Amino acid sequence: MLRFILWRISVMVPTLILISMLVFTIIQLPPGDYFESYVNELQAMGENANGAQIQELRHRYGFDQPQPIRYLHWVGGMLHGDFGYSFAYRMPVSDVIGDRIWLTVLVSFVTVIFTWLVAFPVGIYSATHQYSWGDYGLTFFGLVGLAVPNFILGLVMMYFANLWFGLSIGHLMDQQYLGQPMSWDKAKSILAHLWIPTIIIGTSGTAAMIRRVRANLLDELRQQYVITARAKGLHPFRALVKYPLRMSLNFFISDIGSILPAIISGAEITAVVLSLETTGPMLISALKSQDMYLAGSFLMCLAFLTVIGMLVSDIALALLDPRIRLQGRSTR
């Protein structure tokens, strides 16, 4: 196990280097840069741009240097904790994502907990009561949850909330707390608004996990060891929990690799529709405006969490399921 962990960590380094090259190249693919986009935006509004100031900013942040030099400066800065400067927000990247990332983590964490609390009991019931009316009903609602995109559900809820109650369910807090430091009143406002994006974002994930829990548990319940345990008179609950449920959780552990980056990326389109103060709309805006340091640093954060999540999921799978062999050796 130790050799496996050390080998995976050694592989993570060149993987992240290749990802950083790919991210930097993709961000540079569109013609021009942030400053050219900014000048074109000013001209579209009928304003004149200060050419000398633009050139000075380009020189200060190295946009007049070759791309390999800019890449090395960018990567070297991240290694020292300097994620660069956001031109759109006119502040360091770490300050831009500071408040937003904590709100994103809060929304995503509560959504993940909501998904687990709903999906596992429903999936277990559906698997143990196969082809019952309850199974058919839960399957129907699960398929509806998979078919309806989150942002469509958000638009529908916003429409009916405004039509029936005259309320706007957008944002994560009341308007007077936007841009204000954290306080007890602001925290209460966030908690009051939190349940709406949790339900909207968690609907499709809950429906998908219900289907996977049901399918994997049904596969395990048909195994010979479960039939033997029941024939020997083992209590049905123990016969379910002791081995079949544990063996059917492999997919759940494998999802850790995708859960970690999803926690800070959030549901981008849904966040835009609901006007949430999370990192999703910020990332889309940075990509559109070619705010290189903000977009690139955020994408590298997602890549780092992905490789860490894959390592954690592989180790957890080996501990959970003794049938998995890390060395690839056959058993006799």
Secondary structure per residue as TSV (DSSP state, phi and psi in degrees):
chain	resnum	aa	ss	phi	psi
A	1	M	-	360.0	-43.0
A	2	L	H	-63.5	-41.6
A	3	R	H	-62.5	-38.9
A	4	F	H	-63.8	-44.7
A	5	I	H	-63.8	-44.2
A	6	L	H	-63.9	-39.1
A	7	W	H	-65.3	-41.6
A	8	R	H	-65.7	-39.5
A	9	I	H	-64.6	-39.8
A	10	S	H	-65.7	-31.0
A	11	V	H	-75.2	-28.8
A	12	M	H	-61.6	-34.4
A	13	V	H	-63.9	-55.9
A	14	P	H	-63.8	-29.5
A	15	T	H	-62.3	-46.2
A	16	L	H	-67.2	-34.0
A	17	I	H	-64.4	-44.8
A	18	L	H	-64.3	-39.7
A	19	I	H	-64.3	-40.8
A	20	S	H	-63.0	-39.6
A	21	M	H	-63.5	-42.9
A	22	L	H	-65.2	-44.2
A	23	V	H	-61.8	-46.2
A	24	F	H	-61.9	-41.6
A	25	T	H	-66.4	-43.7
A	26	I	H	-65.3	-39.5
A	27	I	H	-66.2	-31.3
A	28	Q	H	-83.9	-8.7
A	29	L	-	-63.2	-43.9
A	30	P	S	-60.5	144.9
A	31	P	S	-64.6	143.6
A	32	G	S	81.7	-165.3
A	33	D	-	-146.6	-168.6
A	34	Y	H	-61.7	-39.7
A	35	F	H	-67.7	-37.3
A	36	E	H	-67.3	-39.6
A	37	S	H	-63.6	-38.0
A	38	Y	H	-66.1	-42.3
A	39	V	H	-64.0	-43.6
A	40	N	H	-63.6	-36.0
A	41	E	H	-66.5	-41.5
A	42	L	H	-63.9	-42.7
A	43	Q	H	-64.7	-35.1
A	44	A	H	-65.5	-29.0
A	45	M	T	-89.9	4.1
A	46	G	T	81.1	18.8
A	47	E	-	-108.1	156.0
A	48	N	-	-98.6	138.1
A	49	A	-	-93.3	144.8
A	50	N	-	-79.5	100.3
A	51	G	H	-61.0	-39.9
A	52	A	H	-65.6	-40.1
A	53	Q	H	-66.5	-39.5
A	54	I	H	-62.8	-44.5
A	55	Q	H	-64.6	-36.5
A	56	E	H	-66.0	-39.0
A	57	L	H	-68.5	-39.1
A	58	R	H	-61.8	-40.4
A	59	H	H	-70.7	-38.4
A	60	R	H	-63.7	-39.5
A	61	Y	T	-100.3	14.2
A	62	G	T	75.6	19.4
A	63	F	T	-76.1	-8.0
A	64	D	T	-95.2	5.9
A	65	Q	S	-99.9	161.4
A	66	P	-	-60.5	153.4
A	67	Q	H	-61.4	-39.3
A	68	P	H	-59.2	-38.4
A	69	I	H	-66.1	-41.6
A	70	R	H	-64.7	-38.2
A	71	Y	H	-62.8	-45.3
A	72	L	H	-64.0	-39.8
A	73	H	H	-63.3	-40.4
A	74	W	H	-65.7	-49.1
A	75	V	H	-65.6	-42.6
A	76	G	H	-61.6	-37.5
A	77	G	H	-65.4	-41.0
A	78	M	H	-64.4	-36.8
A	79	L	H	-63.7	-25.1
A	80	H	T	-99.9	10.1
A	81	G	T	85.1	6.6
A	82	D	-	-101.3	106.7
A	83	F	-	-90.4	7.0
A	84	G	-	97.1	-170.7
A	85	Y	E	-119.4	131.8
A	86	S	E	-87.0	116.0
A	87	F	T	-73.5	-34.1
A	88	A	T	-67.6	-40.5
A	89	Y	T	-93.7	-12.0
A	90	R	T	57.0	48.0
A	91	M	E	-159.6	163.8
A	92	P	E	-58.8	148.6
A	93	V	H	-58.5	-40.3
A	94	S	H	-61.3	-33.5
A	95	D	H	-74.5	-32.7
A	96	V	H	-66.5	-45.5
A	97	I	H	-88.3	-2.6
A	98	G	H	-55.8	-62.7
A	99	D	H	-70.7	-39.3
A	100	R	H	-64.5	-37.6
A	101	I	H	-68.7	-33.6
A	102	W	H	-70.3	-37.5
A	103	L	H	-66.6	-38.1
A	104	T	H	-65.0	-44.4
A	105	V	H	-60.9	-41.4
A	106	L	H	-62.3	-49.3
A	107	V	H	-62.6	-45.5
A	108	S	H	-67.7	-40.6
A	109	F	H	-64.4	-45.3
A	110	V	H	-65.1	-36.8
A	111	T	H	-64.8	-42.2
A	112	V	H	-63.1	-44.1
A	113	I	H	-62.7	-43.2
A	114	F	H	-59.0	-43.1
A	115	T	H	-62.1	-46.4
A	116	W	H	-64.9	-44.4
A	117	L	H	-63.9	-31.0
A	118	V	H	-89.6	-43.7
A	119	A	H	-69.9	-41.9
A	120	F	H	-67.8	-49.4
A	121	P	H	-62.2	-41.3
A	122	V	H	-66.6	-43.7
A	123	G	H	-64.3	-40.0
A	124	I	H	-65.3	-43.5
A	125	Y	H	-62.0	-44.3
A	126	S	H	-63.6	-36.0
A	127	A	H	-74.0	-38.5
A	128	T	H	-82.1	-10.8
A	129	H	T	-124.8	50.4
A	130	Q	T	-60.0	136.2
A	131	Y	T	65.5	17.4
A	132	S	S	-86.2	171.5
A	133	W	H	-62.9	-36.3
A	134	G	H	-64.2	-39.7
A	135	D	H	-63.8	-44.8
A	136	Y	H	-62.3	-43.2
A	137	G	H	-65.0	-44.8
A	138	L	H	-66.9	-35.3
A	139	T	H	-64.1	-41.2
A	140	F	H	-61.4	-49.5
A	141	F	H	-65.1	-33.5
A	142	G	H	-64.4	-42.1
A	143	L	H	-67.1	-36.0
A	144	V	H	-63.8	-42.6
A	145	G	H	-62.6	-35.0
A	146	L	H	-73.0	-33.1
A	147	A	H	-79.4	-31.4
A	148	V	S	-90.6	118.8
A	149	P	-	-62.9	151.8
A	150	N	H	-60.8	-40.7
A	151	F	H	-69.5	-29.5
A	152	I	H	-67.5	-43.3
A	153	L	H	-61.0	-38.5
A	154	G	H	-62.7	-44.0
A	155	L	H	-63.1	-40.3
A	156	V	H	-65.3	-44.1
A	157	M	H	-66.0	-38.4
A	158	M	H	-63.5	-39.3
A	159	Y	H	-65.5	-50.0
A	160	F	H	-71.4	-31.7
A	161	A	H	-64.3	-38.4
A	162	N	H	-74.7	-36.5
A	163	L	H	-72.1	-44.4
A	164	W	H	-87.6	-38.7
A	165	F	H	-115.3	-6.6
A	166	G	-	65.7	30.7
A	167	L	-	-112.8	149.0
A	168	S	-	-103.9	121.3
A	169	I	-	-101.6	15.6
A	170	G	-	-78.8	170.0
A	171	H	S	70.0	164.8
A	172	L	S	-101.5	1.4
A	173	M	S	-162.0	167.7
A	174	D	-	-66.6	155.4
A	175	Q	G	-59.7	-34.4
A	176	Q	G	-69.5	-13.8
A	177	Y	G	-97.9	-3.7
A	178	L	T	-65.3	127.3
A	179	G	T	78.4	3.1
A	180	Q	-	-94.9	152.3
A	181	P	-	-65.0	158.0
A	182	M	-	-64.5	134.9
A	183	S	-	-144.2	173.1
A	184	W	H	-64.0	-41.4
A	185	D	H	-65.4	-38.9
A	186	K	H	-66.6	-39.9
A	187	A	H	-62.6	-42.3
A	188	K	H	-64.7	-36.8
A	189	S	H	-65.3	-40.4
A	190	I	H	-63.7	-44.5
A	191	L	H	-64.1	-34.2
A	192	A	H	-69.6	-30.6
A	193	H	H	-92.0	-9.8
A	194	L	H	-71.3	-32.2
A	195	W	H	-68.5	-27.5
A	196	I	H	-68.5	-55.1
A	197	P	H	-64.0	-28.0
A	198	T	H	-62.2	-46.7
A	199	I	H	-67.8	-43.1
A	200	I	H	-66.5	-48.5
A	201	I	H	-71.4	-34.7
A	202	G	H	-80.6	-8.2
A	203	T	H	-62.8	-52.8
A	204	S	H	-67.8	-39.9
A	205	G	H	-64.3	-38.3
A	206	T	H	-65.5	-44.2
A	207	A	H	-62.7	-42.5
A	208	A	H	-65.7	-40.3
A	209	M	H	-70.0	-34.8
A	210	I	H	-58.8	-45.2
A	211	R	H	-63.5	-40.2
A	212	R	H	-72.7	-39.8
A	213	V	H	-61.2	-44.5
A	214	R	H	-62.0	-48.7
A	215	A	H	-65.1	-45.1
A	216	N	H	-68.8	-39.5
A	217	L	H	-69.3	-37.4
A	218	L	H	-61.7	-38.7
A	219	D	H	-63.9	-40.3
A	220	E	H	-73.5	-34.5
A	221	L	H	-66.7	-18.8
A	222	R	T	-88.7	-2.5
A	223	Q	S	-71.2	157.5
A	224	Q	H	-66.5	-34.3
A	225	Y	H	-67.2	-29.8
A	226	V	H	-71.6	-42.4
A	227	I	H	-62.0	-41.3
A	228	T	H	-65.1	-42.3
A	229	A	H	-61.7	-40.9
A	230	R	H	-68.2	-38.6
A	231	A	H	-65.2	-29.3
A	232	K	T	-83.5	1.0
A	233	G	T	89.8	15.2
A	234	L	-	-64.7	140.6
A	235	H	-	-56.7	136.9
A	236	P	H	-55.6	-36.9
A	237	F	H	-66.8	-43.7
A	238	R	H	-67.0	-37.2
A	239	A	H	-65.5	-24.3
A	240	L	H	-85.4	-46.1
A	241	V	I	-82.8	-37.5
A	242	K	I	-61.6	-45.5
A	243	Y	I	-125.9	-52.2
A	244	P	I	-57.5	-47.5
A	245	L	I	-63.6	-40.7
A	246	R	H	-64.4	-42.9
A	247	M	H	-70.2	-25.2
A	248	S	T	-84.5	-0.4
A	249	L	T	-90.2	7.2
A	250	N	H	-58.7	-42.5
A	251	F	H	-62.5	-35.9
A	252	F	H	-65.6	-42.7
A	253	I	H	-67.2	-37.7
A	254	S	H	-63.3	-27.0
A	255	D	T	-73.2	-9.7
A	256	I	H	-59.0	-35.1
A	257	G	H	-60.7	-28.8
A	258	S	H	-97.3	-21.2
A	259	I	H	-69.6	-42.6
A	260	L	H	-59.3	-51.4
A	261	P	H	-66.8	-31.2
A	262	A	H	-66.1	-25.8
A	263	I	H	-64.6	-35.6
A	264	I	H	-100.6	-15.3
A	265	S	H	-84.1	-36.4
A	266	G	-	70.4	175.1
A	267	A	-	-86.0	100.8
A	268	E	H	-61.9	-53.0
A	269	I	H	-64.7	-42.9
A	270	T	H	-63.3	-38.7
A	271	A	H	-63.9	-36.5
A	272	V	H	-66.8	-43.7
A	273	V	H	-62.9	-42.3
A	274	L	H	-88.5	0.1
A	275	S	T	57.0	44.1
A	276	L	-	-79.3	143.9
A	277	E	S	-86.6	56.6
A	278	T	S	-113.5	-175.8
A	279	T	H	-81.6	-16.0
A	280	G	H	-59.0	-57.7
A	281	P	H	-59.7	-33.8
A	282	M	H	-63.2	-42.3
A	283	L	H	-65.9	-43.0
A	284	I	H	-62.6	-43.1
A	285	S	H	-63.5	-40.1
A	286	A	H	-65.6	-38.9
A	287	L	H	-68.0	-37.9
A	288	K	H	-68.5	-39.4
A	289	S	H	-89.4	0.8
A	290	Q	T	59.2	38.1
A	291	D	-	-77.3	86.3
A	292	M	H	-58.6	-49.6
A	293	Y	H	-66.6	-38.9
A	294	L	H	-67.7	-50.2
A	295	A	H	-66.1	-45.9
A	296	G	H	-64.6	-43.9
A	297	S	H	-65.1	-38.3
A	298	F	H	-67.7	-42.1
A	299	L	H	-64.8	-36.5
A	300	M	H	-67.0	-33.9
A	301	C	H	-62.3	-43.3
A	302	L	H	-63.4	-41.0
A	303	A	H	-63.9	-41.9
A	304	F	H	-63.0	-43.9
A	305	L	H	-66.2	-31.5
A	306	T	H	-66.2	-48.1
A	307	V	H	-68.3	-34.4
A	308	I	H	-66.3	-42.0
A	309	G	H	-64.1	-37.7
A	310	M	H	-66.0	-39.3
A	311	L	H	-63.8	-45.8
A	312	V	H	-62.7	-41.7
A	313	S	H	-66.5	-38.2
A	314	D	H	-65.5	-41.8
A	315	I	H	-66.4	-42.9
A	316	A	H	-64.9	-36.6
A	317	L	H	-64.0	-41.0
A	318	A	H	-64.6	-35.3
A	319	L	H	-76.1	-32.9
A	320	L	H	-78.2	-43.1
A	321	D	-	-117.2	109.1
A	322	P	T	-67.7	-11.0
A	323	R	T	-74.7	-15.4
A	324	I	-	-84.2	130.5
A	325	R	-	-116.9	114.9
A	326	L	T	-68.8	-31.5
A	327	Q	T	-85.9	-4.2
A	328	G	-	72.1	19.3
A	329	R	-	-84.8	144.1
A	330	S	-	-80.2	151.5
A	331	T	-	-108.6	148.2
A	332	R	-	-110.6	360.0
